[in-house]
Amino acid sequence: MGKIYTVSEINKYIKMIFDKDVYLNNITIQGEITNFKAHYTGHLYFTLKDDTSTIKCIMFKSFASLIKFKPSDGMKVVITGQVSVFERDGAYQIYCRTMTPEGLGELYLAYEQLKEKLNKEGLFDSAHKKKLPYLPNRVGVITSRTGAVVRDIINVTTRRYPNVNLLIYPAAVQGVNVAQTVIEGLDTFNRLNNVDVIIIARGGGSFEDLFGFNDENLARKIFESKIPVVSAVGHETDFTICDFVSDLRAPTPSAAAELVYPQYSDIVQKISTDRNRIIIGIQNYIIRKREYVKRIKAAKLEKVPLDIINRYRMIIDSTIRKSENNIRLRIERYKSKCMQTISKLDALSPLKTLTRGYSVVENKERKVIKSVKDVKKDDKLNLTLVDGKINVIVE
């Protein structure tokens, strides 16, 4: 029968044959990535396939850290490496050393070159970033008129802040017209000056799908905008030139809505906190000044020459006048600030809506009726108007 070999010996022998082959030691292969997995150690595991075959691949962290793009399933790439055997499993695979995107190589190179150019010009510097207003009156959104993005932004903003004011500018978010239509939207909002913040939004996609947002003219138009711009293009792992040059980058369109509009309950709490802080501050200021006057009055002035006494009297009078003026000005300033904030909240109050002729319809369980399907004949309803309530019966 001859010598009997172990499995390990056979696998080791096959590996030796692979490793001695000069062609397999330095080979370049193109294919499509599938079953991609980025391990927590930094190693990349994936399968490379074509129309009829597949081959397993691994790229260790030392080589993977040199890649300037994020590999993903479906991406066509060109890799170089060594074909060898993993002795434990008796399986051969490619140990990758380099990876470049096939078909995206020129696009990615153009992206990196433009990014470096604009960065050297200072378009990405934080010193140029404009601050977003805390409570915008109106927000302009540049995105597709249809699709999930515009619905997500509307849903998130209305949930966080009632009676929001959004102005949608329809634009192409994919294809050759992306940059031109987005630039037109930026020009329109800046010319009319009718919004406080501009959101550029698009859902996720491939590098090619998002490449329209890597346009140099679009980047410079965002930089020149007098209105703060929030970039919400793609998903959290997607980056475009728009993200770097805008005043704020949001990981998703929904996150952009959360960053632009504060929570309504937080505003109410802030007003209450500021009001209490102002009252306590004024009270403490008055107490300190009164104590100061008391200490001066309690001093043994009879032992001091008359001219010193008179001088102190003038200082006291002047201090009291300044204190009164400062207190009066501070109260007026805080009162004006409170009134402005209250006016904004009052303008958003549901009661204001009732004054314009609207009413709230509720059934006997006090559930708000939103559709004719929610009632039937002989149901008793309650109408709430601005000056009272009316009980009605459905006929």
C-alpha positions as CSV (number, residue, x, y, z in Angstrom):
1,M,0.0,0.0,0.0
2,G,3.0,2.4,0.5
3,K,3.3,5.2,3.0
4,I,0.2,6.5,4.6
5,Y,0.1,10.4,5.0
6,T,-1.8,12.6,7.4
7,V,-4.2,15.3,6.3
8,S,-1.8,18.0,7.6
9,E,1.1,16.5,5.5
10,I,-1.0,16.6,2.3
11,N,-2.1,20.2,2.9
12,K,1.4,21.3,3.7
13,Y,2.7,19.6,0.5
14,I,0.0,21.3,-1.6
15,K,0.8,24.7,0.0
16,M,4.5,24.2,-0.8
17,I,3.6,23.6,-4.5
18,F,1.5,26.8,-4.5
19,D,4.2,28.9,-2.9
20,K,6.9,27.7,-5.4
21,D,4.8,28.8,-8.4
22,V,6.2,32.1,-9.6
23,Y,2.9,33.1,-11.3
24,L,0.8,32.5,-8.2
25,N,3.2,34.4,-6.0
26,N,2.5,37.7,-7.7
27,I,-0.8,37.8,-9.6
28,T,-3.3,40.5,-10.6
29,I,-6.9,39.5,-10.7
30,Q,-10.1,41.5,-11.5
31,G,-13.6,40.5,-10.3
32,E,-16.7,41.5,-8.3
33,I,-16.7,41.6,-4.5
34,T,-19.2,39.5,-2.6
35,N,-19.6,38.3,1.0
36,F,-17.5,41.2,2.1
37,K,-16.7,41.4,5.9
38,A,-14.6,43.9,7.7
39,H,-13.3,42.1,10.8
40,Y,-12.9,44.1,14.0
41,T,-9.2,43.3,13.9
42,G,-8.9,45.4,10.7
43,H,-8.6,42.4,8.4
44,L,-10.8,42.2,5.3
45,Y,-12.5,38.9,4.2
46,F,-14.4,38.6,0.9
47,T,-15.0,36.5,-2.2
48,L,-14.0,37.6,-5.7
49,K,-16.2,36.3,-8.5
50,D,-16.8,36.5,-12.2
51,D,-19.6,35.1,-14.3
52,T,-18.7,31.4,-13.6
53,S,-16.3,31.1,-10.7
54,T,-15.4,32.4,-7.2
55,I,-12.3,32.5,-5.1
56,K,-11.9,33.5,-1.4
57,C,-9.7,36.4,-0.5
58,I,-8.2,37.9,2.6
59,M,-6.4,41.3,3.1
60,F,-4.6,41.8,6.3
61,K,-4.8,45.0,8.3
62,S,-1.4,46.2,7.3
63,F,-2.4,46.3,3.6
64,A,-6.1,47.1,4.2
65,S,-5.2,50.3,6.0
66,L,-3.6,51.7,2.8
67,I,-6.9,51.5,0.9
68,K,-8.4,55.0,0.3
69,F,-11.9,53.8,-0.4
70,K,-14.4,51.5,1.4
71,P,-14.9,48.2,-0.4
72,S,-18.4,46.7,-0.5
73,D,-20.5,44.0,-2.1
74,G,-21.1,44.4,-5.8
75,M,-18.0,46.6,-6.3
76,K,-15.7,45.6,-9.2
77,V,-12.0,45.7,-8.2
78,V,-8.5,44.8,-9.3
79,I,-6.3,43.2,-6.7
80,T,-2.8,42.0,-6.6
81,G,-1.5,39.3,-4.2
82,Q,-0.4,35.7,-3.7
83,V,-2.5,32.6,-4.2
84,S,-1.7,30.2,-1.4
85,V,-3.2,27.4,0.8
86,F,-4.7,27.8,4.2
87,E,-3.4,24.5,5.7
88,R,-6.0,24.2,8.5
89,D,-9.0,24.1,6.1
90,G,-7.2,22.7,3.1
91,A,-8.5,25.7,1.0
92,Y,-6.7,27.9,-1.3
93,Q,-7.3,31.7,-1.3
94,I,-5.8,35.0,-2.4
95,Y,-3.7,36.9,0.1
96,C,-4.2,40.5,-1.2
97,R,-1.7,43.2,-1.1
98,T,-3.4,46.0,-3.1
99,M,-6.9,46.8,-4.3
100,T,-8.2,49.5,-6.7
101,P,-11.7,50.0,-7.9
102,E,-12.3,48.9,-11.5
103,G,-14.2,51.5,-13.5
104,L,-14.1,53.8,-10.5
105,G,-10.4,54.4,-10.7
106,E,-10.6,57.6,-12.7
107,L,-13.5,58.9,-10.7
108,Y,-11.9,58.2,-7.4
109,L,-8.6,59.8,-8.5
110,A,-10.5,62.9,-9.7
111,Y,-12.3,63.0,-6.3
112,E,-9.1,62.7,-4.3
113,Q,-7.4,65.4,-6.5
114,L,-10.3,67.8,-6.1
115,K,-10.4,67.2,-2.4
116,E,-6.7,67.9,-2.0
117,K,-7.0,71.1,-4.2
118,L,-9.9,72.6,-2.3
119,N,-8.4,71.7,1.0
120,K,-5.2,73.6,0.1
121,E,-7.3,76.6,-0.8
122,G,-8.9,76.6,2.6
123,L,-12.4,75.8,1.6
124,F,-12.6,73.1,4.3
125,D,-11.2,75.2,7.2
126,S,-13.4,75.4,10.3
127,A,-12.8,79.1,10.5
128,H,-15.1,79.6,7.5
129,K,-18.0,77.5,8.9
130,K,-21.1,79.5,9.6
131,K,-23.1,78.8,12.7
132,L,-26.7,77.5,12.4
133,P,-29.4,79.5,14.0
134,Y,-30.9,78.0,17.1
135,L,-34.5,78.5,16.0
136,P,-34.8,78.9,12.2
137,N,-38.1,80.4,10.9
138,R,-37.8,78.7,7.6
139,V,-35.5,75.9,6.2
140,G,-34.8,75.3,2.5
141,V,-34.3,71.8,1.4
142,I,-32.7,70.9,-2.0
143,T,-33.6,67.4,-2.9
144,S,-35.7,65.2,-5.2
145,R,-39.4,66.1,-5.1
146,T,-40.2,62.4,-4.7
147,G,-38.7,59.6,-2.7
148,A,-38.1,58.7,0.9
149,V,-35.7,61.5,1.7
150,V,-38.1,64.4,1.5
151,R,-40.7,62.4,3.5
152,D,-38.2,61.5,6.2
153,I,-37.2,65.2,6.6
154,I,-40.8,66.3,6.9
155,N,-41.7,63.5,9.4
156,V,-38.7,64.2,11.6
157,T,-39.1,68.0,11.7
158,T,-42.8,67.9,12.4
159,R,-42.3,65.4,15.2
160,R,-39.6,67.5,16.9
161,Y,-41.1,71.0,16.2
162,P,-44.8,71.6,15.4
163,N,-45.8,73.9,12.6
164,V,-42.4,73.8,10.8
165,N,-41.8,75.9,7.7
166,L,-40.0,74.0,5.0
167,L,-39.4,75.2,1.5
168,I,-38.5,72.4,-1.0
169,Y,-36.4,73.1,-4.1
170,P,-36.7,70.1,-6.5
171,A,-33.3,69.0,-7.8
172,A,-31.7,66.1,-9.6
173,V,-29.9,63.9,-7.1
174,Q,-28.4,61.4,-9.6
175,G,-27.1,61.7,-13.1
176,V,-25.3,64.4,-15.1
177,N,-27.6,67.3,-13.9
178,V,-27.0,66.9,-10.2
179,A,-24.5,69.7,-9.7
180,Q,-26.3,72.2,-12.0
181,T,-29.7,71.8,-10.4
182,V,-28.3,71.9,-6.8
183,I,-26.3,75.1,-7.8
184,E,-29.6,76.6,-9.1
185,G,-31.2,75.8,-5.8
186,L,-28.4,77.5,-3.8
187,D,-28.6,80.6,-6.1
188,T,-32.4,80.8,-5.7
189,F,-32.3,80.7,-1.9
190,N,-29.4,83.1,-1.6
191,R,-31.0,85.5,-4.1
192,L,-34.4,85.5,-2.4
193,N,-32.9,85.3,1.1
194,N,-36.1,83.6,2.3
195,V,-34.6,80.8,4.4
196,D,-32.3,80.6,7.5
197,V,-30.7,77.3,6.7
198,I,-30.2,75.2,3.5
199,I,-30.2,71.4,3.6
200,I,-28.8,69.5,0.6
201,A,-30.1,65.9,0.9
202,R,-29.9,62.6,-0.9
203,G,-30.2,59.0,0.2
204,G,-27.4,56.4,0.1
205,G,-25.9,55.0,-3.1
206,S,-22.8,53.8,-4.8
207,F,-19.7,56.0,-5.3
208,E,-20.9,56.6,-8.9
209,D,-24.4,57.5,-7.8
210,L,-23.1,60.2,-5.4
211,F,-20.3,61.5,-7.7
212,G,-22.5,64.4,-8.9
213,F,-21.9,65.9,-5.4
214,N,-18.1,66.0,-6.0
215,D,-18.4,68.8,-8.5
216,E,-15.9,71.8,-8.1
217,N,-18.4,74.4,-9.1
218,L,-20.9,73.1,-6.6
219,A,-18.3,73.1,-3.9
220,R,-17.4,76.7,-4.5
221,K,-21.1,77.7,-4.6
222,I,-21.6,76.1,-1.2
223,F,-18.6,78.0,0.1
224,E,-19.9,81.3,-1.2
225,S,-23.4,80.8,0.2
226,K,-24.3,83.5,2.7
227,I,-26.9,81.1,4.2
228,P,-25.5,78.2,6.3
229,V,-25.5,74.9,4.4
230,V,-26.0,71.4,5.9
231,S,-24.9,68.5,3.7
232,A,-26.9,65.3,4.2
233,V,-25.7,63.3,1.2
234,G,-25.7,59.5,1.4
235,H,-25.3,57.4,4.5
236,E,-23.0,57.7,7.5
237,T,-20.1,56.0,5.7
238,D,-20.5,58.0,2.4
239,F,-18.4,61.2,2.0
240,T,-18.6,63.7,-0.8
241,I,-16.9,67.1,-1.5
242,C,-20.2,68.7,-0.4
243,D,-19.7,67.2,3.1
244,F,-16.2,68.8,3.6
245,V,-17.1,72.3,2.3
246,S,-20.5,72.7,3.9
247,D,-21.0,74.4,7.3
248,L,-22.2,71.2,8.9
249,R,-22.3,67.6,7.7
250,A,-25.1,65.3,8.8
251,P,-24.7,61.5,8.5
252,T,-28.2,61.1,7.0
253,P,-31.1,63.3,5.8
254,S,-33.1,62.5,8.9
255,A,-30.1,63.4,11.1
256,A,-29.9,66.8,9.3
257,A,-33.6,67.5,10.3
258,E,-32.7,66.7,13.9
259,L,-29.6,69.0,13.8
260,V,-31.5,71.9,12.3
261,Y,-34.7,71.9,14.4
262,P,-34.5,71.7,18.2
263,Q,-36.9,69.7,20.3
264,Y,-40.0,71.8,21.2
265,S,-40.0,70.7,24.8
266,D,-36.3,71.7,25.2
267,I,-37.2,75.2,24.1
268,V,-39.9,75.5,26.7
269,Q,-37.6,74.2,29.4
270,K,-34.8,76.6,28.3
271,I,-37.1,79.6,28.5
272,S,-38.3,78.6,32.0
273,T,-34.7,78.0,33.2
274,D,-33.4,81.3,31.7
275,R,-36.4,83.2,33.4
276,N,-35.6,81.8,36.8
277,R,-31.9,82.5,36.3
278,I,-32.6,86.1,35.4
279,I,-34.9,86.7,38.4
280,I,-32.4,85.1,40.9
281,G,-29.5,87.1,39.3
282,I,-31.4,90.5,39.7
283,Q,-32.4,89.7,43.2
284,N,-28.9,88.8,44.2
285,Y,-27.5,92.0,42.6
286,I,-30.0,94.2,44.5
287,I,-29.1,92.4,47.8
288,R,-25.4,93.0,47.2
289,K,-25.9,96.7,46.5
290,R,-28.1,97.1,49.6
291,E,-25.5,95.4,51.8
292,Y,-22.9,97.7,50.3
293,V,-25.0,100.8,51.2
294,K,-25.6,99.5,54.7
295,R,-21.9,99.0,55.3
296,I,-21.2,102.6,54.2
297,K,-24.0,103.9,56.4
298,A,-22.7,101.9,59.4
299,A,-19.2,103.3,59.2
300,K,-18.1,105.7,61.9
301,L,-18.2,108.7,59.7
302,E,-18.3,111.2,62.7
303,K,-14.5,110.7,63.1
304,V,-13.8,111.4,59.4
305,P,-13.4,115.0,58.1
306,L,-16.4,116.5,56.5
307,D,-14.9,116.6,53.0
308,I,-14.3,112.8,53.1
309,I,-17.9,112.3,54.3
310,N,-19.3,114.4,51.4
311,R,-17.2,112.5,48.9
312,Y,-18.5,109.2,50.2
313,R,-22.0,110.5,50.0
314,M,-21.5,111.4,46.3
315,I,-20.0,108.0,45.6
316,I,-23.0,106.4,47.3
317,D,-25.5,108.4,45.3
318,S,-23.7,107.7,42.1
319,T,-23.5,104.0,42.9
320,I,-27.2,103.9,43.6
321,R,-28.0,105.7,40.4
322,K,-25.8,103.4,38.3
323,S,-27.2,100.3,40.1
324,E,-30.8,101.5,39.4
325,N,-30.0,102.2,35.8
326,N,-28.2,98.9,35.3
327,I,-31.0,97.0,36.9
328,R,-33.6,98.9,34.8
329,L,-31.7,98.3,31.6
330,R,-31.1,94.6,32.4
331,I,-34.7,94.0,33.2
332,E,-35.8,95.7,30.0
333,R,-33.3,93.7,28.0
334,Y,-34.4,90.4,29.5
335,K,-38.0,91.4,29.2
336,S,-37.6,92.2,25.5
337,K,-35.8,88.9,25.0
338,C,-38.5,87.0,26.8
339,M,-41.2,88.8,24.8
340,Q,-39.5,87.9,21.5
341,T,-39.3,84.3,22.5
342,I,-42.9,84.2,23.7
343,S,-44.0,85.8,20.5
344,K,-42.3,83.1,18.5
345,L,-44.0,80.4,20.6
346,D,-47.3,82.2,20.4
347,A,-47.1,82.3,16.6
348,L,-46.7,78.5,16.7
349,S,-49.6,77.9,19.2
350,P,-52.5,75.7,18.0
351,L,-54.8,78.4,19.4
352,K,-53.6,80.8,16.7
353,T,-54.7,78.3,14.1
354,L,-58.2,78.4,15.6
355,T,-58.4,82.1,15.3
356,R,-58.2,81.7,11.5
357,G,-61.4,79.8,11.3
358,Y,-60.2,76.3,12.0
359,S,-61.7,74.0,14.7
360,V,-60.8,70.7,16.5
361,V,-63.3,67.9,16.1
362,E,-63.4,65.2,18.9
363,N,-65.7,62.2,19.6
364,K,-67.1,61.5,23.0
365,E,-63.9,59.6,24.0
366,R,-62.1,62.9,23.2
367,K,-60.3,61.3,20.3
368,V,-59.5,63.8,17.5
369,I,-61.3,63.1,14.3
370,K,-59.0,63.2,11.3
371,S,-61.2,61.5,8.6
372,V,-64.8,61.0,7.6
373,K,-64.1,57.3,8.1
374,D,-63.7,57.9,11.8
375,V,-67.4,58.7,12.3
376,K,-70.8,57.2,11.6
377,K,-74.4,58.4,11.7
378,D,-75.7,59.6,15.0
379,D,-72.3,60.0,16.5
380,K,-72.0,62.8,19.0
381,L,-69.1,65.1,18.3
382,N,-67.5,68.1,20.1
383,L,-66.2,71.1,18.1
384,T,-63.7,73.3,19.7
385,L,-63.5,76.8,18.3
386,V,-61.5,79.8,19.4
387,D,-64.3,81.2,21.7
388,G,-66.0,78.0,22.9
389,K,-67.3,74.5,22.1
390,I,-70.3,73.2,20.2
391,N,-71.9,69.7,20.6
392,V,-73.1,68.2,17.3
393,I,-74.7,65.0,16.0
394,V,-73.7,63.4,12.7
395,E,-76.5,63.1,10.2
